[in-house]
Amino acid sequence: MDPERPRHDPLTVVAIALLAYVIGDVLHEAVGHGGACLLVGGRALVLSTVHFECDDHTVGDFGVRVIAAGGTLVNLCAGALVALAWRRATSVSAALVWFLWLLVAVNLLSGTGYFLFSGVGGIGDWVDVVRGIGPAWVTRLGLAVLGGATYWLVVRYTLRALNPFLSGDGEQRVRSATRMTLPAYLAGGLLTCIAGLFNPVGMVLVAISAAAASFGGTSGLAWMPQLLHGERAAPSGGTPLVVSRSWGWIVLGTVAAAVFVLVLGPGVRFGAR
């Protein structure tokens, strides 16, 4: 048996990740786009895991921009608020600390990543937000620079915040981080893409929304452990937090994933077009 292997329970780690990804998606689509739609006087039509459809004919150009920006802004606000709670949660269970860490990471990575996605790809919410504001190449470049810079800052911040879970030093530390973040990334990305297959709009949203937001937007979870190589990989003091087997978290994550795929995947209709 490898004595360096962390004792985190992989099933609990993944179940918590599923719950965090579900919450991040619902915050983006329902609270962000949906809330903005209602705020500017629009009418909710359809909610799925990959889109929110709003009757925006009466909200004007500014209202359309607000609706488009709502998803990202809610993710960023939620991530920042949870980060404040996370800093005060060091005395609670390791599973809860891991859940809060993932909420911060998923929301902030998705939010900042959306700027980069729209800037580089020329598609997505933020293209709609900045459309007509100066030359297109200038606004896209600005979005790309903003997204790249803020995404990097979020990666560095969340990696430092992962420190209480890590053990060993050097390569041991890199492996310790990878065993936490990589399974979470893969599980969350697969869940989002599977749910996206059932969306009521078409397969194109699986690529530009489900895959881009999950595998693309939170890709930092996959590669951030590599930044632990070198001088910044010094071990922390104290005993690392260990996520033990918790059937409560496992059931909660499983139920959330099932509702996400089976109910929100095909979409929930609120009214006729």
Disulfide bonds with the S-S distance in Angstrom:
Cys37-Cys54 2.02
